[in-house]
């Protein structure tokens, strides 16, 4: 009997990493009805359901429920992910880079910051994160993507999208990725290259009530963390930065 492949959309770097991966089994890091994450040679690769958050390190399927696949062996063969006997075929490429940054006020940012302030992350009011802040952020909080990492990912992604990346901070983040979960480290790697969830890209492009609510609805605190970090990043960009001197 011929096995019908699972169709999925994929960000460009996901396809490239699969193409470069050696054949063989992969360790499952997490399996639920909405997402399956595996260790792809030190990078977290996901397969997500139709209702799951479209993370930039995953294959995006139209399947409503991944529960039946949660206990299957996962392997890579010739650049294709297989769950048991079912291959995942990439049928469409998606661009997960932030296309533009719109004009921003502080309304949505302040709402998100009130959500994250109780975590005691010690975020600077001027929005300027430094290498010294990483000890308070990286790996701080429970779950697959700790809240401190979400804040940091939002900050790095927004600065990248605005054309004002902080190269010293980015290098320090890369050196310390091992202190957090593999999924969170991978999402930070994506953020450093301006690759984000569709909800964050939409908010950065057009920060209205609809995009704010959609971003805040991501996860228990992930959306609020991303929004807080992105808002801090935009706050940190001053007229001096626009004249070529990095913050």
HELIX and SHEET records of a PDB file:
HELIX    1   1 UNK A   12  UNK A   20  1                                   9    
HELIX    2   2 UNK A   67  UNK A   69  5                                   3    
HELIX    3   3 UNK A  107  UNK A  116  1                                  10    
HELIX    4   4 UNK A  117  UNK A  119  5                                   3    
HELIX    5   5 UNK A  131  UNK A  133  5                                   3    
HELIX    6   6 UNK A  134  UNK A  137  1                                   4    
HELIX    7   7 UNK A  147  UNK A  161  1                                  15    
HELIX    8   8 UNK A  167  UNK A  175  1                                   9    
HELIX    9   9 UNK A  177  UNK A  179  5                                   3    
HELIX   10  10 UNK A  182  UNK A  192  1                                  11    
HELIX   11  11 UNK A  198  UNK A  205  1                                   8    
HELIX   12  12 UNK A  209  UNK A  216  1                                   8    
HELIX   13  13 UNK A  222  UNK A  236  1                                  15    
HELIX   14  14 UNK A  239  UNK A  242  1                                   4    
SHEET    1   A 9 UNK A  24  UNK A  25  0                                        
SHEET    2   A 9 UNK A  74  UNK A  77 -1                                        
SHEET    3   A 9 UNK A  80  UNK A  83 -1                                        
SHEET    4   A 9 UNK A  86  UNK A  94 -1                                        
SHEET    5   A 9 UNK A   6  UNK A  11  1                                        
SHEET    6   A 9 UNK A  58  UNK A  61 -1                                        
SHEET    7   A 9 UNK A  44  UNK A  48  1                                        
SHEET    8   A 9 UNK A  35  UNK A  39 -1                                        
SHEET    9   A 9 UNK A  28  UNK A  31 -1                                        
END                                                                             
